[in-house]
Amino acid sequence: MAKEEESGQLRRAAIDAAAGAIAGGISRTVTSPLDVIKIRFQVQLEPTTSWALVRANMSTASKYTGMLQATKDIFREEGLLGFWRGNVPALLMVMPYTAIQFVVLQKLKTFASGSSRTEDHYKLSPYLSYISGGLAGCAATIGSYPFDLLRTILASQGEPKVYPNMRAAFLDIIRARGFRGLYAGLSPTLVEIVPYAGLQFGTYDTFKRWAMAWNKLRYSETNSRDADVNPSSFQLFLCGLASGTCAKLVCHPLDVVKKRFQIEGLQRHPKYGARVEHRAYKNMSDACRRILQSEGWAGLYKGIIPSTVKAAPAGAVTFVAYEAVLDWLDSTF
């Protein structure tokens, strides 16, 4: 009996991991162009809008001054593939990340509810959903962080390339910064990911409950007793859309700080503007203070538009793909 239970738990964990990895891979590939634009904005020290340049009385123009302009520039200089720059390390990061995240999330929900049944997980209080999401995001971040760092460096370097591939970037980081260099910016990432993942999963569960309550109310009015009150794929898409947007709007400044730590010392062509010098920031609070001092509040929200535009569909695609793959795996294996 104990062996059967253990086997069932392993099967559940394997299915959750596979569904999470596939969902993460699909979401990352679909939204990569927006991610590249977001990163270019976040690592640019100069203003990222035309009106900000005018207000700052700057004589030299910024490399990127808007989403449309950035899109045209990247396409003209780097071609279509430029929008998927850094996508390989991004996939190597996001697939284990989402796999770990969903496995840990389901384990925590099972522990909190005392049951592995999905229906019982819906009965958890919203607070436990937020806490479970935050802890799952923390575990996933630590497990996949070096790939996130490599993705940021490759996506931000532009043309001409500093590193021709992921291996060259990895070896240079090890040589210049040591093993700890692979975890540059981990502190602001963890500070960011706990509220981000907590908000994303917590609000997703909340919106999902509202969708189920809405379906129940709608079917009760039509006297349809056999109707399925579970959310439709479209409703799940909307839940993911809303949860991703809420989480990103709250946590974006910490993502900017993380990106600055990740690209410290990166040699880029002068056309991309000033670069972040090695050891430019002492710690996370010093980075926030310096960004506020030199770039104002707008500096902490650089890339917020492409970031939010990306976060909404990314969250929606992730959750819909996860639920769909999970159902398929459950029925197949």
MIKE-106982 format. One record per atom (N, C-alpha, C, O, CB): x, z, y; residue in three letters. Coordinates in steps of 0.05 Angstrom, whole numbers, plus 5000, padded with zeros to 4 digits. Glycine has a CB too. Example, Ala and Ser with C-alpha at 12.3 -4.5 7.8 and 13.67 -1.06 7.14 Angstrom:
526451564886ALA 524651564910ALA 526451564934ALA 528551694934ALA 522651814911ALA 525751424955SER 527351434979SER 525851575001SER 526851615023SER 528251144988SER 
//
This chain:
501750004976MET 500050005000MET 501750005025MET 501249865045MET 498150255000MET 503950175024ALA 505750195047ALA 507149925051ALA 507649845074ALA 507750425043ALA 507949795028LYS 509349545030LYS 507549325042LYS 508449155058LYS 510349455002LYS 504949335034GLU 503049135045GLU 502749165075GLU 502548975090GLU 500349165030GLU 502549425083GLU 502249485112GLU 504749395127GLU 504449275149GLU 501749785116GLU 507049445116GLU 509549365129GLU 509749055130GLU 510648945151GLU 511949475113GLU 508948925109SER 508948635109SER 507048515129SER 507648315142SER 508148535081SER 504748645132GLY 502748565152GLY 503848595181GLY 503348425198GLY 500148715149GLY 505248815185GLN 506448855212GLN 508548655218GLN 508748555241GLN 507649145213GLN 510248585198LEU 512348385202LEU 511048115208LEU 512047965225LEU 514148365178LEU 508948045193ARG 507547795197ARG 506447785225ARG 506647575239ARG 505347755176ARG 505148005234ARG 504048015261ARG 506147975282ARG 505747835301ARG 502548285265ARG 508448115279ALA 510648095298ALA 511747805299ALA 512347705320ALA 512848295291ALA 512047685275ALA 513047405274ALA 511247215288ALA 512147035302ALA 513547325245ALA 508547245283ILE 506647065296ILE 506547105326ILE 506446905341ILE 503847125284ILE 506747355335ASP 506747415364ASP 509247295377ASP 509147185398ASP 506647715369ASP 511547325363ALA 514047215373ALA 514046915375ALA 514846795395ALA 516447305356ALA 513046785354ALA 512946485354ALA 511046385375ALA 511646195389ALA 512046385326ALA 508646515377ALA 506746425397ALA 507846465426ALA 507446295443ALA 504046585394ALA 509146695430GLY 510346745456GLY 512546545463GLY 512646455486GLY 511547025457GLY 514346485444ALA 516546305449ALA 515446025455ALA 516445895474ALA 518346295424ALA 513545925440ILE 512445655444ILE 511045645471ILE 511345455487ILE 510445585422ILE 509445855477ALA 508045855503ALA 509945865526ALA 509545725546ALA 506146105504ALA 512046025524GLY 514046035545GLY 515545775549GLY 516045695572GLY 516046255539GLY 516245635527GLY 517545385529GLY 515845165543GLY 516845015559GLY 518345285502GLY 513345155536ILE 511444965548ILE 511245015578ILE 511444835594ILE 508644975534ILE 510745275585SER 510345345613SER 512745285629SER 512545185652SER 509645645615SER 515145355619ARG 517645315634ARG 518145015640ARG 518944945662ARG 519945445619ARG 517744855619THR 518244565622THR 516344435642THR 517144265658THR 518044425595THR 513844515641VAL 511844405658VAL 512344475688VAL 511944305706VAL 509044505650VAL 513244715693THR 513544815720THR 516444805731THR 516944905752THR 512445095722THR 518244685716SER 521044675724SER 521544565752SER 523144675767SER 522644525704SER 520244335760PRO 520744225786PRO 520144425809PRO 521744445828PRO 518943985791PRO 518044585806LEU 517444785827LEU 519445005826LEU 520145125847LEU 514544895822LEU 520445075803ASP 522445285800ASP 525045205814ASP 526345365827ASP 522945345771ASP 525844955810VAL 528344855823VAL 528144865853VAL 529944955867VAL 528944565813VAL 525844775864ILE 525444775893ILE 525445065903ILE 526645125924ILE 522744645900ILE 524145245888LYS 524045525896LYS 526845645898LYS 527545785917LYS 522345695876LYS 528545595877ILE 531245695876ILE 532945585900ILE 534445735912ILE 532645635850ILE 532645325906ARG 534145215928ARG 533445355954ARG 535145405971ARG 533544905930ARG 530845425958PHE 530045565982PHE 531145845982PHE 532145946003PHE 526945575984PHE 531045985959GLN 531846265958GLN 534846305964GLN 535646505975GLN 531146375932GLN 536546115955VAL 539446145958VAL 540446025984VAL 542846035990VAL 540846025935VAL 538645906000GLN 539445786026GLN 539446006047GLN 537346126052GLN 537545546034GLN 541746046060LEU 541846266080LEU 540546176106LEU 539546356121LEU 544846336085LEU 540545916112GLU 539245816136GLU 536145826133GLU 535145836111GLU 540245536143GLU 534745806156PRO 531745796154PRO 530745576137PRO 532045366134PRO 530545766182PRO 528445616124THR 527345416106THR 524945266117THR 523545126103THR 526645546079THR 524445306143THR 522245166157THR 523245066183THR 525045176195THR 519745356160THR 522044846193SER 522844726218SER 522344906242SER 523944926260SER 521444456222SER 520045046242TRP 519345216264TRP 521245456266TRP 521845556288TRP 516545316262TRP 522245546243ALA 524145776243ALA 526845686255ALA 528145846268ALA 524545876214ALA 527545426251LEU 530045326262LEU 529745316293LEU 531645386307LEU 530545036252LEU 527445236303VAL 526945216332VAL 527045496344VAL 528345536365VAL 524245086338VAL 525745686331ARG 525745966341ARG 528546086341ARG 529146236359ARG 523946136324ARG 530146016322ALA 532846126320ALA 534845976338ALA 537246046339ALA 533846126291ALA 533945766351ASN 535645596369ASN 538145496354ASN 540345506365ASN 536445756393ASN 537745406330MET 540045306314MET 540545016319MET 538644856318MET 539545356284MET 542944946325SER 543644666331SER 543944496305SER 543244256305SER 546244646347SER 544844626284THR 545144486258THR 542644516241THR 541444726240THR 547644586243THR 541844296228ALA 539444306212ALA 539944436185ALA 542144426174ALA 538344016208ALA 537844556174SER 537944666147SER 537744436127SER 536644226133SER 535744876143SER 538744486103LYS 538644276082LYS 535744236074LYS 534844006072LYS 540344366058LYS 534244446070TYR 531444426061TYR 529744576081TYR 530144806088TYR 531144546032TYR 527644436091THR 525844546111THR 522944526104THR 521244526121THR 526344416138THR 522344496079GLY 519544476070GLY 519344356042GLY 521244226033GLY 517944306089GLY 517144406028MET 516844316001MET 517044015998MET 518343915980MET 514244415989MET 515543876016LEU 515543576014LEU 518243466019LEU 519243286005LEU 513443466034LEU 519643566041GLN 522243476048GLN 524243536025GLN 525943366019GLN 523243606074GLN 524043776014ALA 525943855992ALA 525443675968ALA 527443585955ALA 525444145984ALA 522943615962THR 522343445939THR 523543165943THR 524743055924THR 519243415935THR 523243055967LYS 524342785973LYS 527342785971LYS 528542605960LYS 523442696000LYS 528642995982ASP 531543015983ASP 532743035954ASP 534642905948ASP 532343255999ASP 531543215938ILE 532543245911ILE 532242995895ILE 534042915880ILE 531043485897ILE 529942865898PHE 529442615883PHE 531342395892PHE 532342245875PHE 526542525888PHE 531842375918ARG 533642165929ARG 536542215920ARG 537942025913ARG 533442155959ARG 537442465920GLU 540242525915GLU 540842565885GLU 543042505876GLU 541042765931GLU 538842665870GLU 539442745843GLU 537742605822GLU 538042645798GLU 539143045840GLU 535742455832GLY 533942315814GLY 531942505801GLY 531842735808GLY 535542185792GLY 530242395784LEU 528042545772LEU 529142785755LEU 527942995755LEU 526342365754LEU 531442735742LEU 532542945725LEU 533443195741LEU 533743405730LEU 534842845709LEU 533843155768GLY 534643375785GLY 532543605785GLY 533243835789GLY 535043285813GLY 530043535780PHE 527843735779PHE 527843895754PHE 526444095751PHE 525143595783PHE 529443805734TRP 529643955709TRP 532544065705TRP 533344125683TRP 528843775685TRP 533944085728ARG 536744185727ARG 536544485719ARG 535044645730ARG 538144155754ARG 538144565699GLY 538144835690GLY 535944895670GLY 535445125664GLY 537945025713GLY 534444685661ASN 532244735644ASN 533044825616ASN 531544975603ASN 530544495641ASN 535344745606VAL 536244825579VAL 536745125578VAL 535645265561VAL 538844675571VAL 538445235597PRO 538745535597PRO 536145675604PRO 535645895595PRO 540845615617PRO 534345535620ALA 531745655626ALA 530145685600ALA 528745885596ALA 530245485646ALA 530145475583LEU 528745495558LEU 529945705539LEU 528545855526LEU 528645215544LEU 532645715539LEU 534045905523LEU 533446195533LEU 533646385517LEU 537045855522LEU 532846215558MET 532046475569MET 529146535565MET 528546755555MET 532646475599MET 527446345571VAL 524546405571VAL 523346425543VAL 521446575539VAL 523046195587VAL 524446275524MET 523246285497MET 523746565484MET 521846685473MET 524446065480MET 526246665483PRO 526546935473PRO 525247145491PRO 524247345481PRO 529547005469PRO 525247085517TYR 523947275536TYR 521047315529TYR 520047545526TYR 524247175565TYR 519547095528THR 516647115522THR 516147215494THR 514147355489THR 515246845527THR 517947135475ALA 517647235448ALA 517847535447ALA 516147675436ALA 519747105429ALA 520047645459ILE 520447935460ILE 518148065475ILE 517148275466ILE 523148005473ILE 517447945497GLN 515348065514GLN 512748105500GLN 511548315501GLN 514947895539GLN 511747895486PHE 509247915473PHE 509348095448PHE 507348235442PHE 508247635465PHE 511548095434VAL 511848265411VAL 511848565419VAL 510348725408VAL 514448215395VAL 513448625440VAL 513448905450VAL 510748985461VAL 509849205457VAL 515648935471VAL 509548795476LEU 506848855487LEU 504848925466LEU 503349115468LEU 505948615504LEU 504748765445GLN 502848805423GLN 503449075408GLN 501649215400GLN 502748575403GLN 506049125405LYS 506849375392LYS 505949615408LYS 504949815397LYS 509849385387LYS 506349605435LEU 505649825452LEU 502549865453LEU 501550085453LEU 506649775481LEU 501149635453LYS 498249655453LYS 497149765427LYS 495249925426LYS 496949375458LYS 498449685405THR 497749795379THR 498250095377THR 496550245367THR 499249645356THR 500550175388PHE 501150465388PHE 499250615405PHE 498350835398PHE 504050505399PHE 498550515429ALA 496750655448ALA 493950665438ALA 492550865442ALA 496850515475ALA 493050445424SER 490250445415SER 489950555386SER 487650615378SER 489150155416SER 492150575372GLY 492050665344GLY 490950455325GLY 490150515302GLY 490250905342GLY 490950205334SER 489849985318SER 491349725325SER 492149685348SER 486849955322SER 491649545306SER 492949285311SER 490849065318SER 491548845323SER 494649195287SER 488249145317ARG 486148955322ARG 485948885352ARG 486049065369ARG 483449065313ARG 485848625358THR 485748535386THR 483348645401THR 483448715424THR 485748225388THR 481048675386GLU 478548775399GLU 479049055409GLU 477949135430GLU 476248765379GLU 480649215394ASP 481149495402ASP 482949505426ASP 482849695441ASP 482249655379ASP 484649305429HIS 486549295452HIS 484949265478HIS 485849355499HIS 488549075449HIS 482649125477TYR 481049085501TYR 479949355511TYR 479249375535TYR 478748895495TYR 479749555493LYS 478649815501LYS 480649995515LYS 479850205525LYS 477549955477LYS 483149915516LEU 485150075530LEU 484550085560LEU 483449905571LEU 488049955525LEU 485350315572SER 484850335601SER 486650135616SER 488750065606SER 485450625610SER 485850055640PRO 487549865655PRO 490349975660PRO 492249825660PRO 486149805682PRO 490550235664TYR 493150355669TYR 495050315646TYR 497450255650TYR 492850665674TYR 494050345621LEU 495750295598LEU 496550005595LEU 498749945586LEU 494350395572LEU 494849825603SER 495449535603SER 497749475623SER 499549325616SER 492949365610SER 497649605646TYR 499749565666TYR 502449675656TYR 504549555659TYR 498949695693TYR 502349925645ILE 504750055635ILE 505949895611ILE 508349855610ILE 504150345626ILE 504249805593SER 505249645570SER 506549385579SER 508649315569SER 502949585551SER 505249255598GLY 506349005609GLY 509049045622GLY 510848885619GLY 504448885629GLY 509349265638GLY 511849325652GLY 514149385632GLY 516349275636GLY 511449555670GLY 513549545612LEU 515649605592LEU 516449365575LEU 518749325569LEU 514649835573LEU 514449195569ALA 515048955553ALA 516748765570ALA 518648645559ALA 512348815545ALA 516148735596GLY 517748565613GLY 520648665616GLY 522548515617GLY 516548555641GLY 520948935617CYS 523649055619CYS 525248995594CYS 527648915597CYS 523349365623CYS 524149025571ALA 525548975545ALA 526348685543ALA 528548615535ALA 523849055521ALA 524448505551ALA 524948215549ALA 527148125569ALA 528747955563ALA 522348065555ALA 527248255592THR 529148175613THR 532048245603THR 533848075605THR 528648325639THR 532348485593ILE 535048565584ILE 536048385561ILE 538348315560ILE 534948865574ILE 534148295544GLY 534948135521GLY 535647845528GLY 537047715512GLY 532748135502GLY 534647745551SER 535047465557SER 536347405584SER 536547185593SER 532347325556SER 537347615597TYR 538347585625TYR 540547385629TYR 540447235648TYR 539147855634TYR 542747385612PRO 544947195618PRO 543946905621PRO 545046755637PRO 546947205595PRO 541946825605PHE 540846555608PHE 539446505634PHE 539446285645PHE 538946485584PHE 538146725645ASP 536946705671ASP 539046665692ASP 538546505711ASP 535246965677ASP 541246805690LEU 543446775709LEU 544546485709LEU 544946365730LEU 545746975703LEU 545046375685LEU 546146105682LEU 544145905692LEU 544945705705LEU 546746045652LEU 541545945687ARG 539445765697ARG 539545755728ARG 539445535739ARG 536645855687ARG 539745985741THR 539745995770THR 542145845781THR 541945695801THR 539746285779THR 544545895770ILE 546945765779ILE 546845465776ILE 547545315795ILE 549445875764ILE 545945365753LEU 545745075749LEU 543644945766LEU 543944725776LEU 545145015719LEU 541445095771ALA 539244975787ALA 539844975817ALA 538744825832ALA 536645135782ALA 541645155826SER 542245175854SER 544645025864SER 545044995888SER 542645465861SER 546244915845GLN 548844795853GLN 548644525867GLN 550444465883GLN 550544765829GLN 546544375862GLY 546244115876GLY 548343915868GLY 549443925846GLY 546344155906GLY 548843715886GLU 550843505881GLU 552943515903GLU 552243555926GLU 549443225880GLU 555543475897PRO 556643435870PRO 556543695854PRO 556643915866PRO 559543335871PRO 556343675828LYS 556043905811LYS 558644075811LYS 560843965812LYS 555343825782LYS 558244335811VAL 560544525808VAL 561144545778VAL 563444545769VAL 559944805821VAL 558944575762TYR 559244605733TYR 557744375720TYR 555444325725TYR 558144875723TYR 559144215703PRO 557843995690PRO 555744075669PRO 553943925663PRO 559943815677PRO 556144315658ASN 554244405637ASN 554244705636ASN 555644845650ASN 555044285610ASN 552544805618MET 552145095615MET 554745235605MET 555345455614MET 549845155596MET 556145105587ARG 558545225576ARG 560645265597ARG 561945475598ARG 559645045553ARG 561045075615ALA 562945095636ALA 562245325655ALA 564045475664ALA 563144835652ALA 559645355662ALA 558845575679ALA 559345845665ALA 560246025678ALA 555845545686ALA 558645855640PHE 559046105624PHE 561946195624PHE 562546425629PHE 557946065595PHE 563746005618LEU 566546065616LEU 567746155643LEU 569346335645LEU 568145825605LEU 566846015665ASP 567846085691ASP 566846365700ASP 568346515713ASP 566945875712ASP 564446435693ILE 563446705700ILE 564946915685ILE 565747115697ILE 560346725693ILE 565446875660ILE 567047065644ILE 569847095655ILE 570847315657ILE 567146975614ILE 571046865663ARG 573746875674ARG 573847015701ARG 575647175706ARG 574846585677ARG 571946955718ALA 572047055746ALA 570947335748ALA 571947505764ALA 570546875764ALA 568747395733ARG 567447655737ARG 567447835712ARG 566648065714ARG 564647605746ARG 568347725690GLY 568247875665GLY 565447875653GLY 563647745663GLY 569148165671GLY 565148025631PHE 562548035617PHE 560348145635PHE 558048055633PHE 562748205592PHE 561048325653ARG 559048445671ARG 557848235690ARG 555648255700ARG 560248675688ARG 559448015694GLY 558447805712GLY 555947665701GLY 554447555717GLY 560647595715GLY 555647675675LEU 553247555662LEU 550647715669LEU 548447615664LEU 553547525632LEU 551047955679TYR 548748125686TYR 548648185716TYR 547448385724TYR 548948385670TYR 549948005732ALA 549848035761ALA 546948015770ALA 545547825763ALA 551647825775ALA 546048205786GLY 543248205796GLY 541248325777GLY 538848305781GLY 542447925802GLY 542248465755LEU 540348575736LEU 538648805748LEU 536348825742LEU 541948685712LEU 539948965765SER 538449195777SER 536049105793SER 533849195787SER 540249355796SER 536248915813PRO 533848825826PRO 531948685808PRO 529448685812PRO 534548645849PRO 532948565786THR 531248425767THR 529448625753THR 527048585750THR 532948265747THR 530648845744LEU 529149045730LEU 527149185749LEU 524849245742LEU 530949255717LEU 528049235774VAL 526249355794VAL 523949165799VAL 521649245805VAL 527749415820VAL 524448895798GLU 522448695803GLU 520648665778GLU 518148655781GLU 523648435810GLU 521848655755ILE 520248565731ILE 518348775722ILE 516248705711ILE 522148505708ILE 518949035726VAL 517049245717VAL 514349215732VAL 512249205718VAL 518249525722VAL 514349215759PRO 511749175772PRO 510648895768PRO 508248855766PRO 512049225802PRO 512448685766TYR 511548415762TYR 510048375736TYR 507748285735TYR 513848215764TYR 511448455714ALA 510248425687ALA 507748605685ALA 505748535673ALA 512248485665ALA 508048845696GLY 505749035696GLY 503348915709GLY 501048925699GLY 506449295708GLY 503748805733LEU 501548685748LEU 500448435733LEU 498048405731LEU 502448605776LEU 502248275723GLN 501448025710GLN 499648085685GLN 497547975683GLN 503847855701GLN 500648255667PHE 499148315643PHE 496748495649PHE 494648465637PHE 501048445622PHE 497148685667GLY 494948865674GLY 492648725686GLY 490348755678GLY 495849085693GLY 493248545706THR 491048405719THR 489848195700THR 487448135702THR 492048265745THR 491548075683TYR 490547885663TYR 488448015645TYR 486347905640TYR 492847765647TYR 489148255635ASP 487248405617ASP 484748475633ASP 482548455622ASP 488648655607ASP 485048555658THR 482748625675THR 480948385679THR 478448405675THR 483648735702THR 482048155687PHE 480547915691PHE 479247815665PHE 476947715665PHE 482247685703PHE 480647855643LYS 479547775617LYS 477147945609LYS 475147835599LYS 481747795595LYS 477248205615ARG 474948375610ARG 472648295628ARG 470348285618ARG 475648675616ARG 473148225653TRP 471048135671TRP 469747885660TRP 467347845661TRP 472048095699TRP 471347705650ALA 470347445639ALA 468547505615ALA 466447375612ALA 472647265630ALA 469347695597MET 467747755574MET 465147885583MET 463047835571MET 469247945555MET 465248065603ALA 462848195613ALA 460947985625ALA 458548005622ALA 463548415634ALA 462147795639TRP 460547575651TRP 459147415630TRP 456747345632TRP 462247395669TRP 460647345609ASN 459547185587ASN 457247335573ASN 455147225566ASN 461647115566ASN 457647595569LYS 455647765556LYS 453047775573LYS 450847755562LYS 456648055552LYS 453447805599LEU 451147815618LEU 449747545618LEU 447247535617LEU 452047885646LEU 451247325618ARG 450047055619ARG 448446995594ARG 446246885595ARG 452246845624ARG 449647075571TYR 448247015545TYR 445847195541TYR 443947115528TYR 450247045522TYR 445947435552SER 443647625549SER 441247515565SER 438947555557SER 444447905558SER 441847385587GLU 439747265604GLU 438447035590GLU 436046975595GLU 440847185631GLU 439946885574THR 438846655559THR 437846725531THR 437046555516THR 441046435557THR 438046995525ASN 437147095499ASN 438546955475ASN 437446915454ASN 434047055496ASN 441146895480SER 442746765459SER 444346985444SER 446447075454SER 444646555471SER 443347075421ARG 444547295406ARG 447047215392ARG 448847385388ARG 442447405386ARG 447246965383ASP 449546885367ASP 451946775384ASP 453946685374ASP 448746665348ASP 451546785411ALA 453646675428ALA 456246835427ALA 456147075423ALA 452646655457ALA 458446695430ASP 461046815430ASP 461746905458ASP 461946735476ASP 463246625418ASP 462247165463VAL 462747265490VAL 465747245497VAL 466547305519VAL 461847555493VAL 467447165477ASN 470247135483ASN 470746925505ASN 469246725505ASN 471847065458ASN 472646965523PRO 473146775544PRO 473846495534PRO 475246465514PRO 475346875563PRO 472946295548SER 473646015541SER 476445955550SER 477646115565SER 471645815554SER 477545725541SER 480345655550SER 480445625580SER 482445695592SER 481145385536SER 478345525592PHE 478345495621PHE 478345765635PHE 479645805655PHE 475845325630PHE 476745955624GLN 476746225635GLN 479446365632GLN 480346505650GLN 474546385622GLN 480646315609LEU 483346435605LEU 485346315625LEU 487046455635LEU 484346385576LEU 485046055630PHE 486745915649PHE 486446035677PHE 488446085691PHE 486045605650PHE 483946095685LEU 483446215711LEU 484546495712LEU 485546585733LEU 480446215717LEU 484246645690CYS 485346925689CYS 488346915692CYS 489447085707CYS 484547055662CYS 489646735678GLY 492546715681GLY 493446625708GLY 495446715719GLY 493646515660GLY 491846445720LEU 492446345747LEU 492346575767LEU 494146605784LEU 490346125755LEU 490246735766ALA 489946955785ALA 492047175780ALA 493047285800ALA 487147075782ALA 492647235755SER 494547445750SER 497347365758SER 498847535769SER 494547525720SER 498147115754GLY 500747015762GLY 501047015792GLY 503247085802GLY 501246735751GLY 498946945806THR 499046935836THR 499347215847THR 500947265865THR 496546805847THR 497747405837CYS 497847685847CYS 500647805843CYS 501747925861CYS 495747855832CYS 501747765819ALA 504347885813ALA 506547765830ALA 508247905840ALA 505047835783ALA 506447505834LYS 508647365850LYS 508547445879LYS 510647495891LYS 508347065847LYS 506147465891LEU 505947535919LEU 507047805925LEU 508247855946LEU 503047515928LEU 506647995906VAL 507648265910VAL 510648295906VAL 512048435921VAL 506248465891VAL 511748155887CYS 514548195878CYS 516547985888CYS 518948005880CYS 514648205849CYS 515747795903HIS 517547575911HIS 520147665925HIS 522347565919HIS 516147385929HIS 520047855944PRO 522547935958PRO 524748025939PRO 527147975943PRO 522048165978PRO 524048165918LEU 526048255898LEU 527248015883LEU 529548025874LEU 524848455879LEU 525647815879ASP 526647575866ASP 528747435883ASP 530747325873ASP 524347375859ASP 528247435910VAL 530247315929VAL 532847465927VAL 535047345926VAL 529147315957VAL 532747735928VAL 535147895926VAL 536647845900VAL 539047825900VAL 534448205928VAL 535147825878LYS 536347765852LYS 537947505853LYS 540147485843LYS 534247755830LYS 536647295864LYS 537947035865LYS 540547035881LYS 542446905874LYS 536046825876LYS 540547195903ARG 542947215919ARG 545247335904ARG 547547245906ARG 542347375945ARG 544647545888PHE 546747665871PHE 547747475850PHE 550147465844PHE 545647925858PHE 545947315839GLN 546647135818GLN 548546905827GLN 550146805811GLN 544147015805GLN 548246825852ILE 549946595861ILE 552246685879ILE 553446515892ILE 548146395875ILE 552846935880GLU 555147025896GLU 557646875888GLU 558446855865GLU 555547335891GLU 559046765908GLY 561546625904GLY 561346345893GLY 563346215889GLY 563146785884GLY 558846245889LEU 558545975879LEU 559445765900LEU 558445765922LEU 555645925871LEU 561345595892GLN 562345385910GLN 560345155910GLN 559945015890GLN 565145295901GLN 559145105933ARG 557244885936ARG 558244705958ARG 559744785976ARG 554344975941ARG 557344455958HIS 558044265979HIS 557044366006HIS 554844486008HIS 556843975973HIS 558644336028PRO 557944436054PRO 555144346064PRO 553944486080PRO 559944356074PRO 554244116054LYS 551644016063LYS 549344206056LYS 547144196068LYS 551043736051LYS 549844386037TYR 547744576029TYR 547844826047TYR 546345016042TYR 548044656000TYR 549644826067GLY 549645056086GLY 551645276077GLY 553245236058GLY 546945166089GLY 551345506090ALA 553145726084ALA 552645826056ALA 550445806045ALA 552645956104ALA 554845926044ARG 554546026016ARG 554746326016ARG 555746446034ARG 556745905998ARG 553746445995VAL 553846735992VAL 556646805981VAL 557346725959VAL 551546835972VAL 558146945997GLU 560847005989GLU 560847215966GLU 558947355962GLU 562447126013GLU 563147215951HIS 563347405929HIS 563347695940HIS 564747755960HIS 566047355913HIS 561847865928ARG 561448145936ARG 560348155965ARG 561148335981ARG 564048295935ARG 558547975972ALA 557247975998ALA 555448216002ALA 555148316025ALA 555647716002ALA 554348315980TYR 552548545982TYR 553548775964TYR 554448725942TYR 549648465973TYR 553449015974LYS 554449245959LYS 552449315937LYS 553249375914LYS 554849495978LYS 549949315943ASN 547849385924ASN 545249265933ASN 545149115953ASN 547649695920ASN 543049335919MET 540449215925MET 539449285953MET 538449105967MET 538449305904MET 539649535961SER 538749615987SER 540349496009SER 539349416030SER 538749925990SER 542949466004ASP 544749336024ASP 543949036027ASP 543948926049ASP 547749366016ASP 543348906004ALA 542548626005ALA 539948596021ALA 539748416038ALA 542148515977ALA 538048766017CYS 535448756032CYS 536048796061CYS 534848656078CYS 533448976022CYS 537648986068ARG 538249046096ARG 539648816110ARG 538948736132ARG 540049296098ARG 541648696096ARG 543048466108ARG 541348216111ARG 541548076131ARG 545548406090ARG 539648166091ILE 537847936093ILE 535847976116ILE 535347786131ILE 536247906066ILE 534848216119LEU 532948276141LEU 534448246168LEU 533248146187LEU 531848566138LEU 536848346169GLN 538448336193GLN 539048056202GLN 538847996226GLN 541048496189GLN 539947886184SER 540747616191SER 538647406189SER 538747196203SER 543047536174SER 536647446172GLU 534547236168GLU 531747326174GLU 529847166174GLU 534647146140GLU 531447586180GLY 528747696186GLY 527047726161GLY 527947676139GLY 527347516206GLY 524547806165TRP 522647836143TRP 522247576128TRP 521747576103TRP 519947946152TRP 522447356142ALA 522047096129ALA 524147046108ALA 523646896089ALA 522146866150ALA 526547166111GLY 528647136092GLY 527947236065GLY 528747126044GLY 531147266102GLY 526447456064LEU 525647576039LEU 523347426025LEU 522647476002LEU 524747866043LEU 522147236040TYR 519947086029TYR 520646786028TYR 518846616026TYR 517447116046TYR 523246726028LYS 524046446025LYS 523246345997LYS 523646475977LYS 527146416029LYS 522046115997GLY 521145995971GLY 518446105962GLY 517646055939GLY 523246045950GLY 517046255979ILE 514546385970ILE 512446175964ILE 510846215945ILE 513546575992ILE 512445945978ILE 510345745973ILE 510745615946ILE 508945615929ILE 510345535996ILE 513145485941PRO 513545375914PRO 513445575892PRO 512645525870PRO 516145225913PRO 514245825899SER 514246045879SER 511346115871SER 510846145847SER 515646295890SER 509646135891THR 506846195885THR 505445965872THR 503845995853THR 505346275911THR 506045715882VAL 504845475870VAL 505745455841VAL 504145355824VAL 505645225886VAL 508245535835LYS 509245525808LYS 508145755791LYS 507345715768LYS 512345525808LYS 508045995802ALA 507246235787ALA 504346215776ALA 503846305754ALA 507546485804ALA 502646105793ALA 499846085784ALA 499545905759ALA 498446005739ALA 498145965807ALA 500345655760PRO 500045495735PRO 501845595712PRO 501145565689PRO 500745205741PRO 504145705719ALA 505945805698ALA 504646035683ALA 504746045658ALA 508645905710ALA 503346225697GLY 501946435684GLY 499546335668GLY 499046425646GLY 501046645705GLY 498146145680ALA 495746035667ALA 496545885641ALA 495445935620ALA 494245845685ALA 498645715643VAL 499445555620VAL 500545745598VAL 499945705574VAL 501645355628VAL 502145945606THR 503246135586THR 501046275570THR 501146275546THR 504946345601THR 499046385584PHE 496946535571PHE 495146355554PHE 494446435531PHE 495346695591PHE 494446125564VAL 492745945549VAL 494145845524VAL 493045835502VAL 491845705567VAL 496745765528ALA 498345665505ALA 498745885485ALA 498645835460ALA 501045555515ALA 499246125494TYR 499646355476TYR 497146405459TYR 497346435435TYR 500346605492TYR 494846425472GLU 492346475458GLU 491746255438GLU 490846305416GLU 489946505478GLU 492245995446ALA 491645765429ALA 493545765405ALA 492645725382ALA 491945505445ALA 496145805410VAL 498045805388VAL 497646035369VAL 497946015345VAL 500945805399VAL 496946265381LEU 496446515365LEU 494046465346LEU 494246535323LEU 495846755384LEU 491946345356ASP 489546285340ASP 490346095317ASP 489546125294ASP 487246165357ASP 491945895324TRP 492745685304TRP 494445815283TRP 494045765259TRP 494245455318TRP 496445975291LEU 498246105272LEU 496646305254LEU 497146325230LEU 500446255287LEU 494846455266ASP 493246645251ASP 491546505229ASP 491246605207ASP 491346805269ASP 490446275236SER 488746125217SER 490445975196SER 489445905175SER 486945935231SER 492945915203THR 494645745185THR 496245915166THR 496445845142THR 496545575202THR 497346145176PHE 499046305158PHE 497746575151PHE 498946735136PHE 501746365172PHE 
//
